[in-house]
Amino acid sequence: MLDKLQNILAEAEKTAGLITDAQELEKLKLAILGRKGTLTEILRGLSVLPIEERKKAGERANAVREQLESLIDSRLSELKRKALAEKLLKEKIDITLPGLPLPNGHFHPIRQTLDEMTGIFESLGFKTAEGPEIETDWYNFEALNIPRDHPARDSQDTFYLQDDDRLLRTHTSPVQARVMEKTQPPVRIIAPGRVFRNEATDATHSAIFHQVEGLYVDKNVTFADLKGTLTLFVHRYFSPEIGIRFRPSHFQFTEPSAEVDIQCIICGGKGCRVCKNTGWLEMLGCGMVHPNVFRSVKYDPKLYTGFAFGIGVERFAMLKYGIDDMRLFYENNLQFLRQF
Ligand code: DAH
């Protein structure tokens, strides 16, 4: 009996080592430990033995069963590990395949226009400055020679915050005062950014739009410098052939003040719907910095002069690209945006 047990164990060890297939191993397990298995038969035959012998053989048979079970189980997991390793080896990623194409994005036309404008001014030595979109009454109005009770405030419908002192900036001009307060002349900056007005939206108006502010302060800056700079800018942005004129105007923070018109690029100056038959298009405001602005930033107006200007970004972009409705910039319509 004990010999038989020993044989079963030895036989099983030998066969299990040769088997390379998990299913075959399961079959072997069944053949030994299953209901009709060789070991099971032996265990069944124990009942006929005398008590002493039965005890001894029973212990041995149980020990052999445990050994067989762990033998087969460990061989089974070894086979599984091997199979997995082989599978992983076969499934190596082929890095020579081209990747999936990713769609290419690009900048919004307003961003492109801002970059183009700052590029032109930077080539002339202007540095880019920034200011906050939430401004104080002082920087947006007071420092720019627009006192609290002045009717000029009416022209800029303002979004005020809870307190009367803070507001959404109505123009980029407050950056002028912020920069001058911190730096001594010469100052040569542009300030591109977003501005806000409490206005109804239509084809040519938006409550949120963009400006590029410019400021140049030094000794002996003249109106000729202003004309030269803005003429060069307009010629670079549109074309060197385009006609340009400076028309007297009024701004609180400049004296004298002017508005710059360009020859209508839709009709070439003959007169059309876009230029309201005048042949000219209003493009931007400018002028020589008012002495009161210098005083509010503690510059000596007798020592320094300067010019300033404010460009409406949307208007420039619309004329360059022939866009007849400003709202297109803000609607996130991909069919429109993909054209730029
Ligand atoms: N801040 C003015 C506006 O929003 C535009 C402007 C006009 C800016 C003349 C200037 C300037 O710097 O000199 O209407």
Boltz pocket constraint, residues with backbone or C-beta under 6 A from the ligand:
constraints:
  - pocket:
      binder: B
      contacts: [[A, 170], [A, 171], [A, 172], [A, 173], [A, 213], [A, 214], [A, 251], [A, 253], [A, 254], [A, 258], [A, 284], [A, 285], [A, 286], [A, 287], [A, 308], [A, 309], [A, 310], [A, 311]]
      max_distance: 6.0
